[in-house]
Amino acid sequence: MLGCLFGQAVGDALGFGSEYETLLGAFDKDIANLKRRVGKDRALGTYKLQVRSRNYVADFLQMNFRRTDISMQELTPDFIKEFAVYLANERGLANSTIWLSCMHLKGVVARAHDNGKIQRNVFAQYHISPKCKERTFLTEEELKTVMTHEFEDANLAFICDLFVFMNFTTLSFVDLKELTTDNIVEVNGEKWIEGKRHKTGVPYQVKLLAVPLQIIERYRDYPKANPKSVFGEVNYRSVCKKLKPVMKECSMLRDCMESDRSEFVIVYGRRRVGKTFLIDQYFKMNYDFSFVGSHRSTQRVQLRNYGKAMKQYAGLKTVPKYADWFDAFDALEEHLSNLPAK
């Protein structure tokens, strides 16, 4: 790799290779094209993520090769592998962020190949898993507890209603935020929500049951900057922060924590409604053991990741290996039995 980089550097100094497109140059062109689409068919957040990935690549080049850019012709399959290692070890990024940055890098090179800038897509065979988290859900009884709880704080009551509304309608937070009275139509005497998903643009229809209809009516005269908005201006982070006291008031997690027996809690909801934030914030990350399974991974991979979690929580020197889940849960039982009584 270094020999190839040195050869290209000499070529550039002599005036050769100037017709080749550079990696960051290609990144900048993609970003410029993406910026023109913001507000039309792309969100500002998507643009910012692409810029972040570009900056990661620039930092990687500077740290590993002392270069400010690199010709597309110099890229090898190992480049993206080393980039992923850099993001994990030097940046300390989560797997999902590493995956997204590598996909951005891979996409830039693929488009350069499709446009005839390079003869071969050197990253074509590279694959990395985003390790999606498993979905969890509330039981019907727990959801009823949330719905029937009376709040003295009007803001908490409002956040609770939003949470319940999203559970009954399956709307994501951004779709709820953009919901207006124009989206509510009547079909054969029944009320429906009709619209397009913010992220994908796919049309959707959701029948409004009694509970969400009651919530809409409750905030019909609520002061709003946009009179057509169903719930007014709501902020995602503010809602997430207030979900914790909402659930705390409902006493669900507290009762489980204070119970003298083992408890099993399931929190359910669509993406980006604050489920993980709620759990982590309530327990303040003070877990005796925590493990998140990987979507569509083999048992071998799952057990290996489970072993890494056990090494972290049990303070082991090496990552233990388990033959099956019976073996893994036996190890968990032993780990928990050795903890001080609480």
Contacts in CASP RR format, 6 or more apart in sequence:
PFRMAT RR
TARGET T0000
AUTHOR 0000-0000-0000
METHOD contacts of the structure
MODEL  1
MLGCLFGQAVGDALGFGSEYETLLGAFDKDIANLKRRVGKDRALGTYKLQ
VRSRNYVADFLQMNFRRTDISMQELTPDFIKEFAVYLANERGLANSTIWL
SCMHLKGVVARAHDNGKIQRNVFAQYHISPKCKERTFLTEEELKTVMTHE
FEDANLAFICDLFVFMNFTTLSFVDLKELTTDNIVEVNGEKWIEGKRHKT
GVPYQVKLLAVPLQIIERYRDYPKANPKSVFGEVNYRSVCKKLKPVMKEC
SMLRDCMESDRSEFVIVYGRRRVGKTFLIDQYFKMNYDFSFVGSHRSTQR
VQLRNYGKAMKQYAGLKTVPKYADWFDAFDALEEHLSNLPAK
1 76 0 8 1.000
1 78 0 8 1.000
1 79 0 8 1.000
2 65 0 8 1.000
4 74 0 8 1.000
4 76 0 8 1.000
5 65 0 8 1.000
5 67 0 8 1.000
5 70 0 8 1.000
5 74 0 8 1.000
8 17 0 8 1.000
8 70 0 8 1.000
8 71 0 8 1.000
8 73 0 8 1.000
8 74 0 8 1.000
9 67 0 8 1.000
11 17 0 8 1.000
12 18 0 8 1.000
12 71 0 8 1.000
17 71 0 8 1.000
17 73 0 8 1.000
20 71 0 8 1.000
20 72 0 8 1.000
20 73 0 8 1.000
20 117 0 8 1.000
20 118 0 8 1.000
21 71 0 8 1.000
21 72 0 8 1.000
21 112 0 8 1.000
21 117 0 8 1.000
21 118 0 8 1.000
22 69 0 8 1.000
22 70 0 8 1.000
22 71 0 8 1.000
22 72 0 8 1.000
23 57 0 8 1.000
23 61 0 8 1.000
23 69 0 8 1.000
23 70 0 8 1.000
23 71 0 8 1.000
23 72 0 8 1.000
23 75 0 8 1.000
23 108 0 8 1.000
23 109 0 8 1.000
24 54 0 8 1.000
24 57 0 8 1.000
24 58 0 8 1.000
24 61 0 8 1.000
24 68 0 8 1.000
24 69 0 8 1.000
24 70 0 8 1.000
25 69 0 8 1.000
26 72 0 8 1.000
26 108 0 8 1.000
26 109 0 8 1.000
26 111 0 8 1.000
26 112 0 8 1.000
26 117 0 8 1.000
27 53 0 8 1.000
27 54 0 8 1.000
27 57 0 8 1.000
27 108 0 8 1.000
28 54 0 8 1.000
30 50 0 8 1.000
30 108 0 8 1.000
30 111 0 8 1.000
31 47 0 8 1.000
31 50 0 8 1.000
31 51 0 8 1.000
31 54 0 8 1.000
34 42 0 8 1.000
34 46 0 8 1.000
34 47 0 8 1.000
34 50 0 8 1.000
35 47 0 8 1.000
38 44 0 8 1.000
38 46 0 8 1.000
38 47 0 8 1.000
43 198 0 8 1.000
43 199 0 8 1.000
49 100 0 8 1.000
49 104 0 8 1.000
50 104 0 8 1.000
52 101 0 8 1.000
53 100 0 8 1.000
53 101 0 8 1.000
53 104 0 8 1.000
53 105 0 8 1.000
54 104 0 8 1.000
56 83 0 8 1.000
56 87 0 8 1.000
56 91 0 8 1.000
56 101 0 8 1.000
57 83 0 8 1.000
57 101 0 8 1.000
57 105 0 8 1.000
58 68 0 8 1.000
60 82 0 8 1.000
60 83 0 8 1.000
60 86 0 8 1.000
60 87 0 8 1.000
61 67 0 8 1.000
61 68 0 8 1.000
61 69 0 8 1.000
61 70 0 8 1.000
62 68 0 8 1.000
63 86 0 8 1.000
63 90 0 8 1.000
64 82 0 8 1.000
64 86 0 8 1.000
72 109 0 8 1.000
72 112 0 8 1.000
72 117 0 8 1.000
72 118 0 8 1.000
73 118 0 8 1.000
75 109 0 8 1.000
75 118 0 8 1.000
75 122 0 8 1.000
75 123 0 8 1.000
76 122 0 8 1.000
77 122 0 8 1.000
77 123 0 8 1.000
77 125 0 8 1.000
77 126 0 8 1.000
79 122 0 8 1.000
79 123 0 8 1.000
80 102 0 8 1.000
80 105 0 8 1.000
80 106 0 8 1.000
80 123 0 8 1.000
80 126 0 8 1.000
81 126 0 8 1.000
83 101 0 8 1.000
83 102 0 8 1.000
83 105 0 8 1.000
84 98 0 8 1.000
84 102 0 8 1.000
84 128 0 8 1.000
87 93 0 8 1.000
87 97 0 8 1.000
87 98 0 8 1.000
87 101 0 8 1.000
87 102 0 8 1.000
88 98 0 8 1.000
93 101 0 8 1.000
95 129 0 8 1.000
95 130 0 8 1.000
95 131 0 8 1.000
96 130 0 8 1.000
96 131 0 8 1.000
98 128 0 8 1.000
99 128 0 8 1.000
99 129 0 8 1.000
99 130 0 8 1.000
99 131 0 8 1.000
100 130 0 8 1.000
102 126 0 8 1.000
102 128 0 8 1.000
103 128 0 8 1.000
105 123 0 8 1.000
106 123 0 8 1.000
106 126 0 8 1.000
107 123 0 8 1.000
109 118 0 8 1.000
109 121 0 8 1.000
109 122 0 8 1.000
109 123 0 8 1.000
110 121 0 8 1.000
110 123 0 8 1.000
110 124 0 8 1.000
112 118 0 8 1.000
113 119 0 8 1.000
113 120 0 8 1.000
113 121 0 8 1.000
129 294 0 8 1.000
129 297 0 8 1.000
131 293 0 8 1.000
131 294 0 8 1.000
131 295 0 8 1.000
131 297 0 8 1.000
132 294 0 8 1.000
132 295 0 8 1.000
133 276 0 8 1.000
133 292 0 8 1.000
133 293 0 8 1.000
133 295 0 8 1.000
134 292 0 8 1.000
134 293 0 8 1.000
134 295 0 8 1.000
135 268 0 8 1.000
135 269 0 8 1.000
136 266 0 8 1.000
136 267 0 8 1.000
136 268 0 8 1.000
136 269 0 8 1.000
136 275 0 8 1.000
137 266 0 8 1.000
137 267 0 8 1.000
137 268 0 8 1.000
137 269 0 8 1.000
138 146 0 8 1.000
138 167 0 8 1.000
138 266 0 8 1.000
138 267 0 8 1.000
138 268 0 8 1.000
138 269 0 8 1.000
139 266 0 8 1.000
142 252 0 8 1.000
142 265 0 8 1.000
142 266 0 8 1.000
143 164 0 8 1.000
143 167 0 8 1.000
143 268 0 8 1.000
145 250 0 8 1.000
145 252 0 8 1.000
146 160 0 8 1.000
146 163 0 8 1.000
146 164 0 8 1.000
146 246 0 8 1.000
146 247 0 8 1.000
146 250 0 8 1.000
146 252 0 8 1.000
147 164 0 8 1.000
147 211 0 8 1.000
149 160 0 8 1.000
149 249 0 8 1.000
149 250 0 8 1.000
151 157 0 8 1.000
151 160 0 8 1.000
151 246 0 8 1.000
151 249 0 8 1.000
153 245 0 8 1.000
155 242 0 8 1.000
156 242 0 8 1.000
156 245 0 8 1.000
156 246 0 8 1.000
156 249 0 8 1.000
158 219 0 8 1.000
159 239 0 8 1.000
159 242 0 8 1.000
159 243 0 8 1.000
159 246 0 8 1.000
160 246 0 8 1.000
161 215 0 8 1.000
161 218 0 8 1.000
161 219 0 8 1.000
162 176 0 8 1.000
162 231 0 8 1.000
162 234 0 8 1.000
162 239 0 8 1.000
163 243 0 8 1.000
163 246 0 8 1.000
163 273 0 8 1.000
164 211 0 8 1.000
164 212 0 8 1.000
164 215 0 8 1.000
165 171 0 8 1.000
165 176 0 8 1.000
165 211 0 8 1.000
165 212 0 8 1.000
165 215 0 8 1.000
165 216 0 8 1.000
166 172 0 8 1.000
166 173 0 8 1.000
166 176 0 8 1.000
166 269 0 8 1.000
166 270 0 8 1.000
166 273 0 8 1.000
167 268 0 8 1.000
167 269 0 8 1.000
167 270 0 8 1.000
168 209 0 8 1.000
168 211 0 8 1.000
168 212 0 8 1.000
169 176 0 8 1.000
169 193 0 8 1.000
169 206 0 8 1.000
169 208 0 8 1.000
169 212 0 8 1.000
170 206 0 8 1.000
170 270 0 8 1.000
171 179 0 8 1.000
171 193 0 8 1.000
171 206 0 8 1.000
171 270 0 8 1.000
172 197 0 8 1.000
172 198 0 8 1.000
172 199 0 8 1.000
172 270 0 8 1.000
172 271 0 8 1.000
172 272 0 8 1.000
172 273 0 8 1.000
173 236 0 8 1.000
173 239 0 8 1.000
173 272 0 8 1.000
173 273 0 8 1.000
174 198 0 8 1.000
174 199 0 8 1.000
174 236 0 8 1.000
174 272 0 8 1.000
175 197 0 8 1.000
175 198 0 8 1.000
176 231 0 8 1.000
176 234 0 8 1.000
177 231 0 8 1.000
177 233 0 8 1.000
177 234 0 8 1.000
177 236 0 8 1.000
178 198 0 8 1.000
179 193 0 8 1.000
179 229 0 8 1.000
179 230 0 8 1.000
179 231 0 8 1.000
180 226 0 8 1.000
180 228 0 8 1.000
180 229 0 8 1.000
180 230 0 8 1.000
181 228 0 8 1.000
181 230 0 8 1.000
182 228 0 8 1.000
183 193 0 8 1.000
183 194 0 8 1.000
183 195 0 8 1.000
183 230 0 8 1.000
184 191 0 8 1.000
184 192 0 8 1.000
184 193 0 8 1.000
184 194 0 8 1.000
184 208 0 8 1.000
184 216 0 8 1.000
184 230 0 8 1.000
185 191 0 8 1.000
185 192 0 8 1.000
185 193 0 8 1.000
185 194 0 8 1.000
186 192 0 8 1.000
190 207 0 8 1.000
190 208 0 8 1.000
191 207 0 8 1.000
191 208 0 8 1.000
191 213 0 8 1.000
192 205 0 8 1.000
192 206 0 8 1.000
192 207 0 8 1.000
192 208 0 8 1.000
193 204 0 8 1.000
193 205 0 8 1.000
193 206 0 8 1.000
193 208 0 8 1.000
194 203 0 8 1.000
194 204 0 8 1.000
194 205 0 8 1.000
195 203 0 8 1.000
195 204 0 8 1.000
195 205 0 8 1.000
196 202 0 8 1.000
196 203 0 8 1.000
196 204 0 8 1.000
197 204 0 8 1.000
208 216 0 8 1.000
216 230 0 8 1.000
219 230 0 8 1.000
219 231 0 8 1.000
222 231 0 8 1.000
222 232 0 8 1.000
224 231 0 8 1.000
224 232 0 8 1.000
224 233 0 8 1.000
225 232 0 8 1.000
225 233 0 8 1.000
226 232 0 8 1.000
226 233 0 8 1.000
236 272 0 8 1.000
239 274 0 8 1.000
240 274 0 8 1.000
240 277 0 8 1.000
240 278 0 8 1.000
243 274 0 8 1.000
243 277 0 8 1.000
243 278 0 8 1.000
244 277 0 8 1.000
244 278 0 8 1.000
244 281 0 8 1.000
244 282 0 8 1.000
247 253 0 8 1.000
247 278 0 8 1.000
247 282 0 8 1.000
248 254 0 8 1.000
248 282 0 8 1.000
252 265 0 8 1.000
253 265 0 8 1.000
253 279 0 8 1.000
253 282 0 8 1.000
253 283 0 8 1.000
256 263 0 8 1.000
256 265 0 8 1.000
267 275 0 8 1.000
267 278 0 8 1.000
267 279 0 8 1.000
268 275 0 8 1.000
269 275 0 8 1.000
287 313 0 8 1.000
288 313 0 8 1.000
288 335 0 8 1.000
288 336 0 8 1.000
288 339 0 8 1.000
289 309 0 8 1.000
289 310 0 8 1.000
289 313 0 8 1.000
289 332 0 8 1.000
289 335 0 8 1.000
289 336 0 8 1.000
290 309 0 8 1.000
290 313 0 8 1.000
291 305 0 8 1.000
291 306 0 8 1.000
291 309 0 8 1.000
293 302 0 8 1.000
293 305 0 8 1.000
294 301 0 8 1.000
294 302 0 8 1.000
294 305 0 8 1.000
297 305 0 8 1.000
299 324 0 8 1.000
299 325 0 8 1.000
303 321 0 8 1.000
303 322 0 8 1.000
303 324 0 8 1.000
303 325 0 8 1.000
303 328 0 8 1.000
304 319 0 8 1.000
304 321 0 8 1.000
306 322 0 8 1.000
306 328 0 8 1.000
307 319 0 8 1.000
307 320 0 8 1.000
307 321 0 8 1.000
307 322 0 8 1.000
307 328 0 8 1.000
308 319 0 8 1.000
310 316 0 8 1.000
310 319 0 8 1.000
310 320 0 8 1.000
310 328 0 8 1.000
310 331 0 8 1.000
310 332 0 8 1.000
310 335 0 8 1.000
311 318 0 8 1.000
311 319 0 8 1.000
311 320 0 8 1.000
313 335 0 8 1.000
314 335 0 8 1.000
320 331 0 8 1.000
322 328 0 8 1.000
322 331 0 8 1.000
END
